Amino acid sequence: MSNADKHDHHDHDADEPQALPADGDLHGLLAEYDTPGELVEAARKVRDAGFTEFDCYSPFPVHGIDEAMGIKRTILPVLIFGGGFTGLILGLLLQWWTNAFNWPWNISGKPTWSIPANIPIGFETTILLSVFTTFFGMWTLNKLPQVWHPLFRNERFNRVTDDGFFLGIEAKDRRFDAETTTKLLSDAGAIGIDKIHLDPDPAKKVMPKWIFAVIAATTALALIPFAIAAKARNSKSSEPHIHIFADMDFQPKYKSDVAMDEFADSRANRGNIEGTVSRNPASLKADEAFYYGLEDDPTPAPEGAPVATGPAKRWITGFPKAVDADQRLMDRGKQRFEIYCTPCHGYDGRGAGTVPNRVAQGGGLWQAQNLVDPGKKLITIPNGQLFNTISNGAATMPGYAGQIPHRDRWAIVLYVRALQRAQNASLDDVPADQKGSIR
Amino acid sequence: MSHENTLHPDEKYKAGKLGSSLAKAGAGIAVVFLGISLILGSMHPDGHMRRFLYSFVIGWSYIFSISIGMLWLIILHYLVRGRWVTVVRRICEAMAGAFPLIFVAGLVFVIPLLAGYQDLYYWAHPDAANPELNHTMIHKLVWLNPQFFAVRYVIYGVGFSGLASYFRKWSRAQDASGDPAISEKLRIASAPAMILFSVLTCAAAFDILMSMAPKWYSTIYGVNFWGSACVGAFSALALITIGIQRTGRLTRSITPEHYHDIGKWMFSFTFFWAYTGFSQFMLQWYGNMPEETVWYKYRLFGEWQWVSIAMLIGFWAFPFVFLLSRWTKRIVPSLVFFAVWQLVFHWLDLYWNVMPQYDWQTVFHEGQKIVIGPLSGNTAMHHVGFSPIDVTVWLGLIGVFLVGVGRNLTGNLIPVKDPTLGLSLSHENV
């Protein structure tokens, strides 16, 4: 806008349309109305006169203006529905692809793909794409932004975001005629009518180039992290890691048994601190039978055997003194076994749990141990060794020391023994008075 | 597109005989259907009027929920200085004002409890206090016992009736005086009223519906009940409003714009119900704790799974997709269809909440007393077992509700001197 335009428009008469200095082709007419109601009435008259290339501008949405202007209902809601639906499908596909297709992972025998678990994320992606469609759809359908629009050259129009109600008719409308259209707007109660001219500079009739530059630059910047990831995935490097959070990778703390010059003995480890209990197994877990299933081996070492550093140990065959192998322990063992062991070993201990079943369904070869097979050493190993296996695992079985307390592990040992006995029972085991009921 | 902001001079806004006719019709329905229900109930093979009382709790919760849903709308209207509601507010007030009668109707299942009836709520059964059987719920008996239950029932009755009559009384006083200060007074009252309403609604849902399965618990249960209640309440509001317009009253004041807003609320609460229902389900499904999942076990497997699927599709997916559109809410026959549809499914929702608990009973097994059926984790008695009593009691209680509404439809059907009336009359959805 040139400086010459900047004079006050407020006090001029509606009958004298005042043109900006003729600096370009005529874009159209801009009429100001005092109230939203008058704007609606004026829009109705302009529409009734057959105009199509006109628009209304107000600081807030005006009730009934769409109908007065003869505007069709927007298709935006339909687009939003499509966007939301697409979001739902993409969200579910993403989860299916990552969890069930590209990297299926057996977690406690649960299904890799399950709709309820995927609904929250599907819900989020539905909303995300609905909102994107709403936001960008609104801009696109309104052909925004139009920062170069010739109406901005009119100073009066600045009040459109405050208290001004405007109606603009474009000169390209086939019914447009500078004089009669001015009269139409004026008769509709305009409090001011201006002629709007295009900017003579052709560069100011289109989207400014810097906006495209900003969009292009932002897009390029947003792609950089993906480019780095793509490069890292497809190349080899002898350089060390990049430490983005160096203070997390190298924390200012001492690990045990490292040197530290501040103390006279040059050790970071300060030994037992007064008032604390040592986790030293020798003091805290002195009952070796209960905590480890071990006892001293009194049999003398054979001649010429290498000298052991401590006393020889062997697995206990009974139960530790701290545990009463009674019906209570058996019930507890049954319950714990069915919680922790049956997923792999099955209820009867034959190794037909849900996890191996799923592995087999997926074509895998892994099997759980049959705990009760008379041909296997699990029948004959001492109780202490069975306890140790539950505690620390064996082969592909992980240790359960973290999940199952010691007493419960002994309860499971008792129950496994009972299972082994029951699964390999013979007719002689049945009490004589009940033998008749066996078929 | 009405641009009127004053009541049309020819508008018929006096209730006249409308209320008493509705009350008479309601009384007829109530007497006929409750009579049939009593006969069928006494003949039912399970005895002890047990089926009748279970159905009664469902039907009672139904009219209770519709009534408090409208009370919620009135409180919200004042709280947010709403506008569009004003033209239908008298109808809402009549529906919320039915509460005292609903309270009296509920005594049908509260008084037997007090008198020692054991077959409705398991916590009222002597076995509930047996620590061998019920160590997971025995601590709840401080709350769940017939005496305290009856005390709380009276609190709900007084609370909801008081709120409803307070807002109704002052709204009517404004008809006479036209004092705009009354609107302001009610707006100030609406904030504490909303808090009181929320607490009472949640507690009532816990007591009357959730305690049917006394070992199970869900903190979102009351919110979910309120969501379902509002679906039913807005659907009922649409039907009653359309019915009143059919009598030639309020034909100029209530426009498709108002129906559009009622439809929007039906739509939003349809989704809200599904949202809270899924929230409740997913946490328990994922947590996979036996004391929580047992409640769903009886609803998602066996015969009840078909009811659950029907709920998912009928109460959520179908109305959700179709009520998205502007036109299904603005065209009256379409709105009527969805209102009736949602009213049926709101009842099915309550049925789905209550009836799976019906089959519990205590039996002796190998010398031990045990509970079998849904309360125990035993699937042996797991069936829907639909009975005609369920429907006749429901219809009878709808009759009771219509008596309550009809008695309140007197005088002006529109708050003629409400300051927001003009804005409500000229209300438009952009």
Chai-1 contact restraints between the chains, C-beta under 6 A:
chainA,res_idxA,chainB,res_idxB,connection_type,confidence,min_distance_angstrom,max_distance_angstrom,comment,restraint_id
A,P61,B,V430,contact,1.0,0.0,6.0,A-B,restraint_1
A,H63,B,E428,contact,1.0,0.0,6.0,A-B,restraint_2
A,P116,B,M282,contact,1.0,0.0,6.0,A-B,restraint_3
A,P116,B,W285,contact,1.0,0.0,6.0,A-B,restraint_4
